[in-house]
């Protein structure tokens, strides 16, 4: 009888092991993990919403930005822009709220890390917005680095860099002056630009922003042979093609390079691809076009269409393709920061004529150069970084799912 009383106790560890290693339990765990993954991915769509009045205003001012030495053409206040209404709007996503940017939280998330912004002047525009906001909590020190502009936050041992790469791939930018070079871009679509790619190993988060340089005359190479050109009639009788295919190939080459150079080696890396940020020229950009609106478009007043819609679709598709390719490697995370729609609704946020100091000091002139591509600082582009922070926070909170112990036979 004494022996019979101890049998359940002796068998308990074995039964415990058999239950928690059984195919049914593993399948249940796998399903729960998938559900957590799905709930994470569907938390909020920041790309759809509306701009609402906000009396709080921006987190920083032009004095804060002086510590960073931002590009003067984006400092609309210092350049004499008389209205300030464009500073008092906040983005309200349809499905959730977008919290105000938290500098300390961002700095904690990048502690001991390197964040690299790669792309064109809009990537530079965004990193300067980010640095202005971070400077309200901790002033970075500019450090020398060959190939990038780099800032170091000593208290967090964090680096933030900007790599100029207008095509992402190898190439030569066109020149406005025939005496200085050709009037068309040259792009090698299957060769990533080593100016930034050579440092992939030391990057923890890469933010990619590009697109506008693909809209100007260009010659495209692949496998070291010309495959066509854009708006270059009469140039060696090259075949005229549109820029959508080359833009897709350039992004694919770049994302594959990140995956193959870092994730494939077993090293973690996060990547954010920003969708195109539309310009708002009323008229041609090089023929006196302006952007004179002083408030956002109302809901339904402006629709995303044409070139901007097509570029955005390509970028989202390539992010999806790269995510699928990168699934075979652990530690690779990739998302799209879809800003196209919310940027489209802010024609009031560009420097316009105030890309230069006091453009009307001597009266109204017939032709005044306008910037309807980049964004005032402070300005709407600060919202890009608020969304970026939320994406980083969700990544930090995301359940870490290990599929390696779930075999195909176990969850059939």
PyMOL commands that set and color helices and strands:
alter all, ss='L'
color gray80, all
select helices_A, chain A and resi 2-20+23-41+62-66+72-74+85-87+103-109+121-134+154-156+194-197+200-202+212-215+244-261+263-265+306-326+340-344+347-349+353-355+382-397
alter helices_A, ss='H'
color red, helices_A
select strands_A, chain A and resi 49-53+89-93+114-119+141-143+149-153+158-164+169-172+185-192+205-209+218-222+225-230+269-274+332-337
alter strands_A, ss='S'
color yellow, strands_A
deselect
rebuild
show_as cartoon
